[in-house]
């Protein structure tokens, strides 16, 4: 509906070759801008976290403002995608660590499962608008035009509305920076005040923020190694490779088709109205699964949960591949495909929270987490671009090979996760416990003591 106004293809010929290249350009602008934003965040590790988040929301606002025009234009849309991408790339790192620094230790491991719920709600909003576009009966030409215009502008301005609310909250409600940066800037009164607000247990800043109590050397979380230092640290380089490969495999195992179009590669529901409504219902089910998964993650091993999720996705892809070769009755085909999608959604919800944050929390020690986050998140953006482009140019009439690809990468993901990732995590855990028993922390020689002067945006 939104892309129709660009007049890329002749009327009645949606999906022409020109449109595929336009969509690829949109994907490239969005994901490469997100990659750039993720990379930029490496050079602002010591910045005031609250102010950086305000800047991120300003980027969202600027991107939304580019969508306010009477007639749509591709160049303006690309500019909006670029600003959205920059904001997403910066926020996925900075917001993660803002929450990490605020959260009590017992909750720091579960951030990814919490943010997944809000991610699903964002998807649900877009699908709700999609249902409205397809199901509202526009009978009168004049009134239909204005109703559609209002709906479209409201849809495109949703990031602006949410960002304005966030900026106001950061300005008038969440007025303090994180405890870490208050401590770093020697604002000890405010540090004591915020410390009492965020946790029932007293925060031991000497143990939390000082790497070596004997020499009183301060190495604050996010006072991190530079990207260049990865080449001088073999262990860190290996962990970065593990995080990157894990995120690439997750993208290639089929999750991107879930975001793009649930019914693009299997002709189950014949009308757009029916497909839009069913898709919205599935996204709503996904939102419910994210809430359930968050509760389950507190009681079960998260490494086992993601493996179970991969198995669910594997079964789902296998069933849909079989259905693509069979000519089943319409009702049975709809039922099987619907159950398979729900199974895929449940498996995706078990693993995505782990991919967003938990694997970074597990693999990387606290002084390496920003570089680790970049090496993981950039893979999500690059992998998403590769898969979106691949799906754009794939043949929708011969889609069985897609599910075969998903099956192969899901099997590789299970093997990689079980044999390499879990082994690396257990090794790091044993090493950390040994280090804690002998010395509070062993600092790498490449890490310099933190500068206590606060850096401003």
Secondary structure, DSSP 8 states (H G I E B T S, - for coil): -TGGGG--S-TT-TT-HHHHHHHHHHHHHHHHHHHHHHHHGGGGTTB-HHHHHHHHHHHHHHHHHTT--SS--HHHHHHHHHHHHHHHHHHHHHHHHHHHHHS-GGGGGGHHHHHHHHHHHHHHHHHHHHHHHHHS---SHHHHHHHHHHHHHHHHTHHHHHHHHHHHHHHHTS-S--HHHHHHTT-HHHHHHHHHHH-SS---HHHHHEEETTTTEE--TT----GGGGGG-HHHHHHHHHHHHHHHHHIIIIIHHHHH-TTSSS--S-SHHHHHHHHHHHHHHHHHHHHHHHHHHTTS-HHHHHHHHHHHHHHHHHHHHHHHH----HHHHHHHHHHHHHHHHHHHHHHHHIIIIIHHHHHS-GGGHHHHHHHHHHHHHHHHHHHHHHHHHS-TTS-HHHHHHHHHHHHHHHHHIIIIIHHHHHHHHHHHHHHHHH-S----TT------S-B--
